[in-house]
Amino acid sequence: MTATARAMADATPADRDRYVDLLRVASLGTVLLGHWLMAAVSSDGIGNLLALVPALQVLTWGLQIMPVFFFVGGFSHALSYRSLARKAGGRPLYAAFLRARLQRLLRPTLVFVLVWTAGALAVQLAGGGDGRLTGAALRLVTQPLWFIGIYLAMVAFTPALLKLHQRWGWGAFALLAGAAAAVDVLRFALAVPYVEFLNFAFVWLAVHQLGFLRADGRITRPGLLAAAGLTGAVLLVAYGPYPLSMVGMPGEKVSNMAPPTLALLAHGMWLVGAVQLLARPATAWLARPRVWRGVVAANGVAMTAFLWHLTAMLAVYAAQLALGIALPEPASPAWWAQVPLRLLAAAGLTAVLVALFRRFEAPVRGAAEPGSGPLAALGITLCLLGILGLSSTGLGGLLEGHSATLIALPVTAPAAIAMALGGWLLVERSGAARSVRLGG
């Protein structure tokens, strides 16, 4: 544990909601573990354990934990925006809010993208990008970035949706949930093309809205929320067009994740209700100094660990091949026997990568200055489109112009990277642009 983490833990205000910090760490940690377990690597490529053993798909009802992270994001964004508003004294704060929320998110993300892009180019220039395992790795490593793209959208919409929440409360959540249901009706009953992509916004922003409700202490009956969500998810999967798995499966016609469905929203409701039921005992546990210091330390590197955990996992399999250790058939007894060792090795390598790159996640100190709202809005839009595009294209075929479809438009990896970098610069420059206009 670093001295900084210890000092931060010891200086924690008495009224801080420590449970939210625990949920952030626990949700990302669950994602890491799930990804390490699901990857079924063989000499033929990289598959998905849940597709090979469909009976395990029911586990996604507990392990698909990303709704909890977005719920926590809503809580944090509400508190952050209101704090800035109090300090702003009526000055424009949208650009300042975006910069404050994105500093610890985009810097480590863009460093990850640039390091992997350089590696992918080197491999392809050397003629090594066509192998089954290499090609699969270059596609796989950027896929988790979809979550960062969605999170950027949540940050961008926070001021508008917070106003909606302040006026309507639970009605704002109901509006977004109703819109998600309407999209699924148009998609499945009327076969309206492309309408399903709207649920990338409606489903995840509805979960985000639950975070606003928690910030105001308005989730007073979490058991009812959990029961309603679980019942809804069960009924939708049992009698609707929705698959059992709450994560995407290779080759499936309908995914609950991409685009999100009403079933995934119901799943998110039950998870939020469930974690709220655990809030009181968990808060008492977090009052222990050693426990809280561990949570603070983990929070300081959580995004870096998320970004690099697949790199660590791929390195473990690469080391097996380099050492001549046979890769067992996925889901075979020999494969399961190796799981504990692979998990320990992946965790160890992730820790090494965190030590190398954690500096880019360190918070940047300084006053939150006002800036150009339109410039910041353009910047974050380019960022989220670039990150989402890169999660779709992967880093294979950089030299061949390989493209993937982002919503309804083709995008290449170089174009996606350029959008993300350009957007980040615009968000950063939005403050300078405002200062120039004020000074002029």
C-alpha positions in Angstrom: 0.0 0.0 0.0 1.4 3.4 -0.9 1.9 6.2 1.5 -0.5 8.3 -0.6 -3.3 5.7 -0.2 -2.7 5.5 3.5 -2.8 9.2 3.9 -6.0 9.4 1.8 -7.6 6.7 3.9 -6.7 8.4 7.1 -8.0 11.7 5.9 -11.4 10.3 4.8 -14.3 12.6 5.9 -16.6 10.9 8.4 -19.6 11.5 6.1 -18.0 9.8 3.0 -20.1 6.9 1.6 -17.4 4.3 1.7 -19.7 1.6 0.4 -19.7 3.2 -3.0 -15.9 2.9 -3.2 -16.1 -0.7 -2.3 -18.8 -1.3 -5.0 -16.6 0.3 -7.6 -13.6 -1.9 -6.8 -15.7 -5.1 -6.4 -17.5 -4.6 -9.7 -14.3 -4.1 -11.7 -12.6 -7.0 -9.8 -15.5 -9.2 -10.8 -15.2 -8.2 -14.4 -11.5 -9.1 -14.3 -12.2 -12.5 -12.8 -15.0 -13.2 -15.3 -12.9 -12.3 -18.3 -10.0 -14.5 -17.1 -12.4 -17.4 -16.6 -14.4 -17.0 -19.9 -11.4 -16.9 -22.2 -11.0 -20.5 -23.6 -7.7 -20.4 -25.4 -6.5 -23.3 -27.6 -4.2 -23.7 -30.5 -7.2 -22.9 -32.8 -7.8 -19.5 -31.3 -9.7 -17.8 -28.4 -13.2 -19.0 -27.6 -15.7 -18.4 -24.9 -16.1 -20.9 -22.1 -19.8 -20.0 -21.7 -20.4 -20.9 -25.3 -18.7 -24.3 -24.8 -20.5 -25.0 -21.6 -24.0 -23.4 -22.0 -25.1 -24.5 -18.5 -22.6 -22.0 -17.0 -24.4 -19.1 -18.6 -26.7 -18.8 -15.6 -23.7 -17.6 -13.7 -23.8 -14.3 -15.7 -26.8 -13.4 -13.6 -24.3 -12.7 -10.8 -21.1 -12.1 -12.7 -22.4 -9.6 -15.2 -21.8 -6.8 -12.7 -21.3 -3.8 -15.0 -24.7 -2.3 -14.1 -23.4 -1.9 -10.5 -20.4 0.1 -11.9 -22.7 2.4 -13.9 -25.0 2.8 -10.8 -22.0 3.9 -8.8 -21.1 6.2 -11.6 -24.4 7.9 -11.4 -24.0 8.4 -7.6 -20.5 9.9 -8.0 -21.4 12.1 -11.0 -24.4 13.6 -9.1 -22.2 14.5 -6.1 -19.3 15.8 -8.3 -21.6 18.0 -10.4 -23.4 19.5 -7.4 -20.1 20.2 -5.6 -18.7 22.0 -8.7 -22.0 23.9 -9.0 -21.7 25.2 -5.4 -18.1 26.3 -6.1 -18.8 27.8 -9.5 -21.0 30.6 -8.2 -23.0 30.8 -11.3 -20.1 30.5 -13.8 -20.4 27.9 -16.6 -19.3 24.6 -15.3 -20.0 22.0 -18.0 -16.5 22.0 -19.4 -15.0 22.0 -15.9 -17.2 19.0 -14.9 -16.1 17.0 -18.0 -12.4 17.7 -17.5 -12.7 16.8 -13.8 -14.5 13.5 -14.5 -12.3 12.5 -17.5 -8.8 13.1 -16.2 -8.4 9.7 -14.4 -10.4 7.9 -17.1 -9.0 9.0 -20.4 -5.3 9.4 -19.7 -4.7 5.7 -18.7 -7.1 4.6 -21.5 -5.3 6.6 -24.3 -1.9 5.4 -23.0 -3.2 1.8 -23.2 -4.4 2.4 -26.7 -1.2 3.9 -27.9 1.0 1.2 -26.4 -1.1 -1.6 -27.9 -1.3 0.2 -31.3 2.5 0.5 -31.4 2.8 -3.2 -30.6 0.1 -4.2 -33.1 1.8 -2.2 -35.9 5.2 -3.8 -35.1 3.7 -7.3 -35.2 1.9 -6.7 -38.5 4.9 -5.0 -40.1 6.9 -8.1 -39.1 4.2 -10.3 -40.8 3.0 -11.9 -37.6 -0.5 -10.6 -37.5 -2.2 -13.3 -39.4 -1.9 -16.2 -36.9 -5.0 -17.5 -35.3 -4.0 -16.6 -31.8 -2.3 -13.3 -32.7 -5.3 -12.2 -34.8 -7.7 -13.2 -32.0 -5.7 -11.3 -29.4 -5.6 -8.1 -31.5 -9.4 -8.3 -31.7 -10.0 -9.2 -28.1 -7.8 -6.8 -26.3 -9.8 -3.7 -27.1 -13.3 -5.2 -26.7 -13.7 -4.2 -23.0 -13.3 -0.5 -24.1 -17.0 -0.4 -24.9 -17.6 0.2 -21.2 -15.4 3.3 -21.2 -17.3 4.7 -24.3 -20.6 4.2 -22.5 -19.3 5.7 -19.3 -18.2 8.8 -21.3 -21.7 9.2 -22.6 -23.0 9.0 -19.0 -20.6 11.8 -18.0 -21.7 13.9 -21.0 -25.4 13.6 -20.2 -25.1 14.0 -16.4 -26.1 17.7 -16.2 -29.2 17.3 -18.3 -30.4 14.0 -16.7 -29.6 15.4 -13.2 -32.1 18.2 -13.9 -34.6 15.7 -15.1 -34.0 13.7 -11.9 -34.4 16.8 -9.7 -37.8 17.5 -11.2 -39.2 14.0 -11.6 -37.2 11.6 -9.4 -38.3 8.1 -9.9 -40.4 9.3 -12.9 -37.2 10.1 -14.8 -36.0 6.5 -14.3 -39.4 5.2 -15.4 -39.2 7.4 -18.5 -35.9 5.9 -19.5 -37.0 2.4 -18.7 -40.2 2.9 -20.7 -38.2 4.1 -23.6 -36.0 1.0 -23.4 -39.2 -1.2 -23.5 -40.5 0.7 -26.5 -37.3 0.2 -28.4 -37.5 -3.6 -27.8 -41.1 -3.6 -29.0 -40.1 -1.8 -32.2 -37.1 -4.1 -32.6 -38.7 -7.5 -32.0 -42.3 -7.0 -32.8 -42.1 -4.6 -35.7 -38.6 -5.3 -37.0 -37.7 -1.6 -37.2 -34.1 -1.5 -38.5 -31.4 0.1 -36.3 -33.8 1.2 -33.5 -32.1 -1.3 -31.1 -29.0 0.9 -30.9 -31.0 3.5 -29.0 -30.9 1.1 -26.0 -27.2 1.7 -25.6 -28.4 5.0 -24.2 -31.8 4.2 -22.7 -30.8 1.0 -20.8 -27.5 2.2 -19.4 -28.7 5.7 -18.6 -31.6 4.2 -16.7 -29.2 2.3 -14.5 -27.1 5.5 -14.2 -30.3 7.3 -13.0 -30.6 4.8 -10.1 -27.3 6.3 -8.9 -28.9 9.7 -8.8 -31.7 8.2 -6.7 -29.2 6.7 -4.3 -27.4 10.0 -4.0 -30.6 11.6 -2.7 -31.4 8.6 -0.4 -34.5 7.7 -2.5 -33.9 4.0 -2.8 -35.8 3.2 0.4 -37.1 -0.3 -0.5 -34.1 -2.1 -2.2 -35.7 -5.5 -1.6 -38.7 -4.5 -3.7 -36.4 -3.2 -6.4 -34.4 -6.4 -6.4 -37.5 -8.6 -6.5 -39.1 -6.6 -9.3 -35.9 -6.7 -11.4 -35.3 -10.4 -10.9 -38.9 -11.3 -11.6 -38.9 -9.2 -14.7 -35.6 -10.7 -16.0 -36.9 -14.3 -15.4 -40.1 -13.6 -17.2 -38.5 -11.8 -20.1 -36.0 -14.6 -20.6 -38.5 -17.4 -20.2 -41.2 -16.0 -22.4 -39.5 -13.3 -24.5 -36.9 -13.3 -27.3 -34.1 -12.8 -24.8 -31.2 -15.3 -24.3 -30.2 -16.6 -20.9 -26.8 -15.1 -20.9 -26.4 -11.6 -19.7 -23.1 -11.3 -21.6 -22.7 -11.6 -25.4 -22.2 -15.1 -26.9 -20.4 -15.8 -30.1 -22.7 -16.3 -33.1 -26.0 -15.6 -31.2 -28.7 -13.8 -33.1 -29.8 -11.8 -30.1 -27.5 -10.5 -27.4 -28.6 -9.0 -24.1 -25.5 -6.8 -24.2 -24.9 -5.5 -27.7 -27.2 -3.7 -28.0 -28.6 -3.8 -24.4 -32.1 -5.1 -23.9 -35.0 -4.7 -21.5 -33.9 -8.0 -19.9 -30.5 -6.5 -19.1 -32.2 -3.5 -17.5 -34.2 -5.8 -15.3 -31.0 -7.6 -14.4 -29.4 -4.3 -13.5 -32.4 -3.4 -11.3 -32.1 -6.6 -9.3 -28.3 -6.2 -8.9 -28.8 -2.6 -7.6 -31.4 -3.7 -5.2 -29.3 -6.6 -4.0 -26.2 -4.5 -3.3 -28.3 -1.9 -1.5 -29.5 -4.6 0.8 -25.9 -5.2 1.8 -25.0 -1.6 2.4 -25.4 -1.5 6.2 -23.2 -4.5 7.1 -20.7 -3.6 4.5 -20.4 0.0 5.8 -19.8 -1.3 9.3 -17.0 -3.6 7.9 -15.4 -0.6 6.0 -15.1 1.3 9.3 -12.1 -0.9 10.0 -9.0 1.1 9.2 -7.1 -1.7 7.5 -10.1 -2.7 5.3 -10.7 0.9 4.3 -7.0 1.5 3.4 -7.2 -1.5 1.1 -10.2 -0.2 -0.7 -8.6 3.2 -1.1 -5.4 1.6 -2.5 -7.4 -0.6 -4.9 -9.5 2.4 -6.1 -6.4 4.3 -7.0 -5.4 1.6 -9.6 -8.7 0.0 -10.6 -9.0 1.5 -14.0 -5.3 0.7 -14.8 -6.0 -2.9 -13.8 -9.1 -3.1 -15.9 -7.3 -1.8 -19.0 -4.4 -4.2 -18.7 -5.9 -7.4 -17.3 -6.5 -9.0 -20.7 -2.9 -8.2 -21.7 -1.8 -10.1 -18.6 -4.1 -13.1 -19.4 -2.8 -13.3 -23.0 0.8 -13.1 -21.8 0.1 -16.1 -19.6 -1.1 -18.2 -22.5 1.8 -16.9 -24.7 4.3 -18.0 -22.0 2.7 -21.5 -21.9 3.2 -21.8 -25.6 6.7 -20.4 -25.5 7.6 -22.9 -22.7 6.1 -25.8 -24.7 3.4 -26.4 -22.2 0.4 -27.9 -24.0 -2.9 -26.0 -24.0 -5.6 -28.5 -22.8 -8.9 -28.6 -24.6 -11.0 -25.8 -23.1 -13.5 -27.0 -20.4 -11.7 -30.4 -20.2 -10.6 -31.7 -16.7 -7.0 -30.8 -17.5 -8.1 -27.2 -18.5 -10.0 -26.8 -15.2 -7.0 -28.1 -13.3 -4.8 -25.3 -14.7 -7.3 -22.6 -13.9 -6.0 -21.7 -10.4 -2.4 -21.4 -11.7 -3.5 -19.3 -14.7 -5.5 -17.0 -12.4 -2.6 -16.5 -10.1 -0.2 -15.8 -13.0 -2.6 -13.4 -14.6 -3.1 -11.5 -11.3 0.6 -11.3 -10.8 1.3 -10.0 -14.3 -1.6 -7.5 -13.9 0.1 -6.2 -10.7 3.3 -5.7 -12.7 1.5 -3.8 -15.4 -0.3 -1.7 -12.8 3.0 -0.8 -11.3 4.3 0.3 -14.7 1.3 2.4 -15.8 -0.5 3.5 -12.6 1.1 6.9 -12.8 -1.3 7.8 -15.6 -4.3 7.2 -13.4 -3.0 9.5 -10.6 -5.4 12.4 -10.0 -4.4 15.8 -11.3 -4.6 18.5 -8.7 -5.8 22.0 -9.6 -8.8 24.2 -9.6 -11.7 23.4 -11.8 -11.8 26.4 -14.1 -14.8 27.2 -16.3 -14.4 26.6 -20.0 -16.1 26.4 -23.4 -19.1 24.1 -23.1 -19.7 23.5 -26.8 -16.0 22.7 -27.4 -16.0 20.3 -24.4 -19.3 18.7 -25.7 -17.7 18.1 -29.2 -14.6 16.7 -27.6 -16.4 14.1 -25.4 -18.6 13.1 -28.3 -15.5 12.4 -30.4 -13.9 10.5 -27.5 -16.8 8.2 -26.9 -17.3 7.5 -30.6 -13.6 6.8 -31.0 -13.4 4.5 -28.0 -16.6 2.6 -29.0 -15.3 2.3 -32.6 -12.0 0.9 -31.4 -13.8 -1.6 -29.2 -15.6 -2.8 -32.4 -12.6 -2.8 -34.8 -9.8 -4.2 -32.6 -6.2 -3.6 -33.7 -5.9 -6.3 -36.3 -5.7 -5.3 -40.0 -4.3 -1.8 -39.2 -2.4 -1.8 -42.4 -5.2 -3.2 -44.5 -7.9 -0.7 -43.5 -10.0 -3.2 -41.7 -13.3 -1.6 -40.6 -16.2 -2.5 -38.4 -19.7 -1.0 -38.1 -20.3 1.5 -35.4 -24.1 1.8 -35.1 -24.7 2.2 -38.9 -21.4 3.6 -40.1 -18.1 1.9 -41.0 -15.1 2.9 -38.9 -11.4 1.9 -39.0 -9.1 1.6 -36.0 -6.9 4.5 -37.1 -9.9 6.7 -37.5 -11.2 5.6 -34.1 -7.9 6.4 -32.5 -7.7 9.8 -34.1 -11.3 10.6 -32.9 -10.4 9.6 -29.3 -7.2 11.6 -29.2 -8.7 14.6 -31.0 -11.7 14.6 -28.6 -9.4 14.4 -25.6 -7.4 17.4 -26.8 -10.6 19.4 -27.4 -11.9 18.6 -23.8 -8.5 19.7 -22.4 -8.4 22.8 -24.6 -11.9 23.8 -23.8 -10.7 25.6 -20.6 -7.9 27.4 -22.4 -10.4 28.5 -25.2 -12.7 30.0 -22.6 -9.8 31.7 -20.8 -8.6 33.3 -24.1 -12.1 34.6 -24.8 -12.5 36.0 -21.3 -9.1 37.6 -21.5 -9.6 39.1 -25.0 
